[in-house]
Amino acid sequence: MAKVKKAFFCQSCGAQNAQWQGQCNACKAWNTLVEEIIEKETPKEWVSDTSLQNTIPIPINAIDVTQTPRIKTKDEELNRVLGGGLVPGSVILLGGEPGIGKSTLLLQVSLSLTTNVLYISGEESQQQIKLRADRMGLSGENCFVLSQTETQKIFQQIRKVKPDLLIVDSIQTLHSNHIESAAGSVSQIRATAGELIQFAKNTNTPVILVGHITKDGNIAGPKILEHMVDTVLQFEGDRNHIYRILRAQKNRFGATSEIGIYEMISQGLRQVTNPSEVLISEKEEALSGHAIAATVEGIRPLMIEVQALVSTAVYGTPQRSSTGFNAKRLNMLLAVLEKRAGFSLGSKDVFINITGGITIEDPALDMAVVAALLSSYHDIPILQKICFAAEIGLSGEIRPIAKAEIRIQEAEKLGFEQIVVSKFSKLGTTPKSIKIKAFSKVENLVDFLF
């Protein structure tokens, strides 16, 4: 038994201190240092002979770069976000709010694979997982479920099962006997994650870790956990809405701009292959304050509906509220309309909502927001077969956006008759069934709409 000593760890960034102090020297957070009992040397549980291969330096030209094929899952949304499937030997960290559907998503992936999958749950019993699988109407002979939190016992079962995919739900519930602090502490998370990462690299087995999040929305535990893994996925959405979005915040094997969209139903998570149709609300008649924006997330085009409400301020101080759209950018667009187009919006309450409960950061949303604001201001509806895709600058100029042709093709496929873009957009082939309206200033857009 190694000599036991005490140390103080920051619960925000994981920095170690010899004594307690009010403020962490690393992240400058207050009252985050917690005392933990640790050992000087903590032996690694997973030891393999192949780990010695990485200790010998070799010339870079002699390194074998033969790419191992990715493991394709039956979840096309997950494959898209990961960049084409699971990379052998990669470690993926999946974070999200409680009840958002992280365990449901991973259980569906586990039951859909034909290779051996070991699903380790530290939060639910085996009976609870089986009840969820029955509710979703899924079954799989190659999915093995283990309800265990001690890493020493987990690695004993890994040697017996020899899984092709390892899922841990969640990393905050695991603990190692070599460290005498509680599960979920900084030292426990760092040690258990290190053992699982070493197992993944030595055996070329992909590992998916579920991570809890704090009240600020960050993944709980030390920040070094996100640096250690290969991919960080964020599963987000409002529990009051049925749609969930899977985003990649970090991905060493693919782009971080891709998103996957799911619909939460009683049978689990359903993949939304054409999100444009579900993100545009159905209306019996044309209503004012509605505009359609052609946006792009990664290489995926999305048609988003923007709703706006402009009304007279009752209490003297006008309100500015936005859901799913940057509030600072909304204030900028209102200032542009007042300065360049002559609209008096200083005494008006302005509300913006992106339908579907999703958040969009694409600057091409600017023109649709302006069109919805003007439509609500005049109380005149915009034609339903018109969509918008352009950025608006501070001087009122309409700027071009990237991937304009993909947006036009998506609008044409969904039956739109006109699309409004910047006059300076570089377009290749001219579409046949959709008319392109190009403007250079926001004043021209006002004249066109009204």
N, C-alpha and C positions, 0 to 999 in steps of 0.2 A: 504494500500500500504506500503510495507516494505521500509526501507531506502535504497536509491540507492547509490551505491559506485562504484568506478572505480578500475580496476585491469589490470595488464598486463599479457597476456598469451603467451606462446611460441607456435608458429604455427607448430613446429616440434614435440615436445613431450607432450605439454599440460600443462607444469609446470606453476604455478601461482606465480607472483611476485607483491609486493606492489608498486614498482616504476620501471621505465624503466631503462634498462642497456643494454650495447652492446652485451654481451654474456650471454646465458642461463646457469645458474648454474647446471642444471640437465643434459642436453645433449651436452653442450659445443658448440652449434651452434651459429653463429653470426648473428645479425640483424634479429632475428626471433620474438622478443617480440612486440606484438600489443596490443594497449589499447582497452578494452572492458568495457561496462557498464553492471553491474550485480546487483543482489539483494542478500542480506544476506541469505534469506530463499526463496527457490523456491518450492512452493507446487507441489506435484506430481499430474498429471492429472488423472492417472489411479489408482483408489482406489477400493479394493475388500475386502470383509470380509474374504476371504480365505487367505489373506496375513497375518492374525493374527496367522495362524497355525504354521508358521515358527518361531514365537517368543517364543515358549515354548520348552525348552530343554527336550528331551526324550532319554532313553537309546538306544544305537546303535543297540542292539539286538531286540528292539521293532519296529525298522523302517521297514516298508513294502517295500520290494524290488521286488514286483510283476512287471515284465517288461511289459510295455505297448507296444503293437505291433506297429511296424513302419508303416508309411504311404508310401505305394509303389506308385511310379509314373510310367508312361509309358515310361519314359526315363531311359533305363537300364544303360547308361553311368553315369548319375547322381546318380542313386541308388548305383552303384559300388563305386564311389568316397566317398559318404556319409557313406558307410559301410552297406548298405542294405535298404536305404530309409530314409525318414524324421522322426526324433524322435519327438514325441509330446512335446511341451514346449521348444524346442531348438531354438536358434537364430543363423542364418547362415549369414555370411558376404561374399558377392561375389564382388571381385574387378577385374579390368581389364582396358585396354586402351580404349579410346573412339573409338566407331565403331567396336569393336571386336566381339560384338554379345551378350552382357549381357542381354539387354532387350528382344531380340529375344528368347533367351533360356528360360527366365522366363515366357514369354508370351506363349510359346509352352507348358511348364509345367502347366500353369494355365488352358489352354483350354483343356488339356488332362485329368484333374481330374474330377471325378464325384461328388465330395463334393464342398461345397461353398468355393470360393476363392475370396478374396478382393485384387484387384491390385491397389495400390495407386501410381500414377505417379505425380511427381512434375516437370517433365521436358517436358512432352508431354500432349497434349489435348486428350480428349476421342475420337475425330474424327481421330487423327493421329494413335492412338492405334488400332482403328477399321480398318483403311486402311492397317496397317501391318498384322492384322489377316486375312483380305481378300486376301492379296497378298500371304500369306502362305497357303491359302485354308483351314483354320481352323475356327471352331465356337464352342461355348460352352454356354449352358444355365446357368451354375452355376458359371460363372466368372463375377464378378462385378467390374467395372472400376470406379475409383474415381480420379479426377484431383484436388488435394488439397495439400497444404504445411503446413497448420496450424494444429498443433497436437490436439488442443482442438476440432476443427471441425471433425478431423479424428476419434477421439474416440467416438464422437456422432454417426457417421455412423457405427463404429464397433459394438456398442451396438444394432443397428438395424439389421445389416446383420448377426451378429454372425458367422464370417467365421471360417472354419476349417484350413485355411492357409492364412496368411497375407504376402503380398509382397510389399515392399517399394522401389521405384525407384526414387530418391536415398536418402540416409540419409543426404547428404550434402544440400539438398534443403528444408528440414523441419525446422520449427522454432516454438518456443513456446512464447506465449505472456508474460510469466512470466520472460523472459530474454530479455533485451533490446539491445542485440547485433545482428549483421546481420546473416542471414542464412549461414551456412557453417563455422562459427567461432568455436573455440574450445569449448566454453561454450555451444553453441547451440547444437553441435553434441553430447556432453556428456550428456546434459539434455534430448534431444529427444530420444537418444538411451537408456538411463536409463528407460524412461517411457515405451518404447516398450519392453524392456527386462522384466520389471515388469509385463506387460500385458501377455507376453508369459508364464512366470512361474506361474502366478496366474490362468490362464485359460487353461493351458496345450495346447496352440495353437502354432504350429511352425511359426516362422517369418523369412523371408528372406530379408536381407537388401542389397541394391546395394551400393557400395562405389566407389567414384572416386579415381584415383591415381595421384600422383605427377609426375614431370618429372623424378624423380629418380626411379620410378616404385613402390614406397610404397603407401599404402592406405592413402589418405589425411585425415587430422584431427589428433587428439591426439592418441598416441600409446596405450593409455588405452582402446580405442575402440576395438582393437583386443583382449585385455585381457578380456573384458566384455562378448564377444560373445562366443558361444560354438564351432563354426566351422568357419574357414576362408578358402574360396575357391579363387583360382586365375585362371582367364580365360585368357589364353595367346595364342600368335600366331602372325604371321606377316600378316598384311593386304594384302600384295602382294602374300601370299599363301592362299590356300583354306582350309587348315586344322587348327583346333583350338584344344587346349589341356586344359582340366579342371583338376587342381591339388588341393589337400588339403594341406594347409600349417599348419593348426591346426585342430584337430578333437577330441573332447572329447568322441565320441561314435564310433570311428573306427580308422583304420590305416591312416597314412598320406602318404603312399607310392603308393596309387592307382592313376591312371590317367584315364580320359575319353577323347576319341578322337571324334571330330566332323568334318564334311565337310560342309563348307559354300556354299550354292547354292541359287538360286533366290527364292526358296520356303521356305528358312529358314535354319536351322541347321539339317543336316542328321547324324544320329549315324553311326559311323564306327565300325562295329562289328568285322571285321577281318583286323586290321590295317597293318598286315604284307604284305598283297597283295598290298596295295596302297602305302606303303613306299618303295617298291622295284621298281625301274624304269624299263620300258620295253626297251629292246635293240634288234636290229635285228642281231647283231653280237657281239662277245666277245670284250670288250674294256679293255685296261690296266688301272690300277689305281682304280679298283672297287673291293670291298670285302663286303661280307655279314656277319653281326654280329648277334648272337643270344643273345638278351638282355632280361631283366625282369624288369618290373615296378610293384612293389607290388607283386601280384600273376599272373600278366598278361604277357605272353611272347610276345616279339616283335622281328621281323626280320628286322634289320635296314641296309640300304646300306650306306657304307662309300666310299666316292670318294676322291682320292688324286691326286695331280699334283706336280711332282718334276721336276724342270727345272734349267738351269744354271743361276746364278744371273748376271744380265746385268750391274747393277750400282755398283758392288763391294760389297755392303752390302746386304747379303741375307735377304729375307723377310720370316716371319713366320706368317701365317694367318690361322685361323680356324673358322668355322661356325658350331655351335651346339656341339662343343667339346672343352674341357678345353685347353686353349692355353699353360698353364704351363705344363700340362701333355704331350702335344705334344712335347715341348722342352725336356722333360725328356726322352721320347721314342726315339727322334732323337739322344740324347746323348748315350743311351744304344746301338742303332744300330751302332754308330760310334766306341764305345769302345769295345763292345762284338762281333759284327759281321763283323767289318772291313769296313764298308761303309763310304766313304768320303762325308758327307752331309754338311760340313761347308761352302761350296761355292755354295750351291743350294738353290733356292727359293722353299719353301714347302707350299702347300695349302691343307687344309682339309675341307671337306663339308659333313654334315650329311643331306641326302635327306629328303624332306618333310617339311623343315623349323622347325624342332623340336630340342630340346636340350636334350641330354642324359648324365647322370652322372654315369652310370653303369661302374665299372672298367673292366667288361668283354669285353668292347669295344676295349681294348688295342691291342689284337692280330689282330683284323680286321684292325685297323689303321696301324699297322706294315705291314701287308700283302698288303694293298693298296699302302703304300709308296714304298715297294720293287717292286711291280708290275709296278708302274709308273717309278721307277728308271731304271729298266731293259727294260721297254716298252714291257712287256710280260703279256698278260691277264691271269687272274686266271680262272680256270674252273667254270662255272656258278652254278654248283651243289655242291659247297663246301661252308661251313659256318664256323665261328670261334667263340669261346667263352672261353676266358681265360684272366687272368691278367698277366702283365709282370712286374717283379721287377727290381730294379736298377742293380743287378748283372747279368741280362739277364735270370734269371730263369722264367719259366712259372708257375704261381701260379694257384691253383684251385679257382673256384668261387662257390657261393651258388646257389642252385636250378638248378643244372646241368641237372637233369633228365627232368625237365619241358622244358628246352631249347632244349634238344634232341628230345623230343616228338613233339614240335612245328616244328622243322626242318624236322622231318620225315613226319609230316602231310602235309607240303608244298612241298614235293617232293625232298628234298635235298638228295644226295647220300652219302656225307661224311661230318663229322663235326670234327673240330680240337679242342681238349681240353687239359687240363693239364694231365700229367702222374699221378699226385697225386690226381685226382678227385675221389671221392667215389661214384661209380655208383652201382645201384641195378640190376634191370633186364636189360639184353642186348637187344637192339632193333633189329628187324629182317631186315628191309628194308634200314637201314642206317649204314654205316661203321664209326667207331670211331677211329680217329687218335690221339694218345696221345704222347706228347713230354714234355721234362723237361727243355730244353734250347732253346733260340731263334735261336741258330745256327742250331738246328735240323729242325726248321720251315723253314729256308732259303733253306736247302738242299731238303726238301720235295717239296717246291713250285717250285724251279728252279734247 
